[in-house]
């Protein structure tokens, strides 16, 4: 099982797709607030002055020396919902990320967000 502390150790490693094409760099890990298990990660993509953080699920990631492999194509991740490098994910935008990847979205009671950055 992947633990949030383990994923944080992979920060700044390359994120690659199933064919080892580099997508970007692992920026942060978001956990499910109900279980405290890793749910999403952000991948930093773009030129240094124009970078954005794109969300990708982490349920099926594999790791190797210097990389995190996700089971999604580079094109799919680059089209995913994103935020600026200094932005915070608004709670009302969480559901769109899950819908994009065809995953169920379960907000917490009283509108509590499902994702929390760790």
C-alpha positions as CSV (number, residue, x, y, z in Angstrom):
1,X,0.0,0.0,0.0
2,X,1.2,3.5,-0.8
3,X,1.5,5.8,2.2
4,X,1.4,9.6,2.0
5,X,4.8,9.8,3.6
6,X,6.2,7.5,0.9
7,X,4.7,9.6,-1.9
8,X,6.1,12.8,-0.4
9,X,9.6,11.2,-0.7
10,X,9.0,11.0,-4.5
11,X,8.5,14.8,-4.8
12,X,10.5,16.3,-7.6
13,X,10.9,13.0,-9.3
14,X,9.8,12.6,-12.9
15,X,6.3,11.4,-13.6
16,X,6.1,9.2,-16.7
17,X,3.3,7.4,-18.6
18,X,3.1,3.7,-19.4
19,X,5.6,4.1,-22.3
20,X,8.1,6.0,-20.2
21,X,7.4,9.4,-21.8
22,X,8.0,12.1,-19.2
23,X,4.9,14.0,-18.3
24,X,6.3,16.3,-15.7
25,X,7.5,16.4,-12.1
26,X,5.7,15.2,-9.0
27,X,4.8,18.3,-7.0
28,X,2.4,17.3,-4.2
29,X,0.2,14.5,-2.8
30,X,-3.5,14.9,-2.0
31,X,-5.1,12.4,0.4
32,X,-8.7,11.4,0.8
33,X,-9.9,13.2,3.9
34,X,-12.1,10.3,5.0
35,X,-9.3,7.7,4.9
36,X,-6.1,9.7,4.9
37,X,-4.9,7.5,2.0
38,X,-3.3,9.0,-1.1
39,X,-5.8,9.8,-3.8
40,X,-4.3,12.3,-6.2
41,X,-1.0,14.0,-7.0
42,X,-0.2,17.1,-8.8
43,X,2.3,17.0,-11.7
44,X,4.2,20.2,-12.5
45,X,4.2,20.7,-16.3
46,X,5.3,23.5,-18.5
47,X,8.1,26.1,-19.0
48,X,9.6,27.5,-15.8
49,X,7.6,30.8,-16.1
50,X,4.4,29.1,-17.3
51,X,4.1,26.0,-15.1
52,X,0.7,24.6,-14.0
53,X,-0.1,21.7,-11.6
54,X,-2.2,18.9,-13.2
55,X,-4.1,16.4,-11.1
56,X,-3.6,12.6,-11.6
57,X,-4.9,9.7,-9.5
58,X,-2.3,7.7,-7.6
59,X,-4.1,4.4,-7.0
60,X,-2.1,2.5,-9.6
61,X,1.2,4.3,-9.6
62,X,4.5,2.3,-9.7
63,X,7.8,3.7,-8.7
64,X,11.4,3.2,-9.9
65,X,14.7,4.9,-9.5
66,X,13.9,8.6,-10.0
67,X,10.4,8.2,-11.5
68,X,6.8,7.6,-10.7
69,X,4.8,5.8,-13.4
70,X,1.1,6.6,-13.8
71,X,-1.3,4.4,-15.9
72,X,-2.4,7.4,-18.0
73,X,-1.0,8.9,-21.2
74,X,0.9,12.1,-21.2
75,X,-1.8,13.7,-23.4
76,X,-4.6,12.7,-20.9
77,X,-2.8,14.1,-17.9
78,X,-1.9,17.4,-19.8
79,X,-5.6,17.8,-20.5
80,X,-6.7,17.2,-16.9
81,X,-8.0,19.9,-14.6
82,X,-5.1,22.0,-13.3
83,X,-4.3,24.9,-11.0
84,X,-1.5,27.5,-10.9
85,X,1.6,26.7,-9.0
86,X,0.7,29.1,-6.2
87,X,-3.0,28.3,-6.3
88,X,-5.2,26.2,-3.9
89,X,-7.7,23.8,-5.2
90,X,-11.2,25.2,-4.6
91,X,-13.5,22.7,-3.0
92,X,-16.1,23.3,-5.8
93,X,-13.6,22.1,-8.4
94,X,-12.8,18.8,-6.8
95,X,-15.6,16.9,-8.4
96,X,-14.4,17.8,-11.9
97,X,-11.1,16.1,-11.3
98,X,-12.8,12.8,-10.3
99,X,-15.2,13.1,-13.3
100,X,-12.3,13.7,-15.7
101,X,-10.8,10.3,-14.7
102,X,-14.1,8.5,-14.4
103,X,-13.8,8.1,-10.7
104,X,-16.6,8.3,-8.1
105,X,-16.6,11.5,-6.1
106,X,-17.8,11.4,-2.5
107,X,-17.8,14.8,-0.7
108,X,-17.7,14.8,3.1
109,X,-20.6,15.7,5.3
110,X,-21.5,19.4,5.3
111,X,-19.5,20.1,2.1
112,X,-16.2,19.1,3.6
113,X,-13.6,18.6,0.8
114,X,-12.6,15.1,-0.2
115,X,-9.0,16.1,-1.0
116,X,-6.3,17.6,1.3
117,X,-2.8,18.4,0.3
118,X,-0.1,16.6,2.4
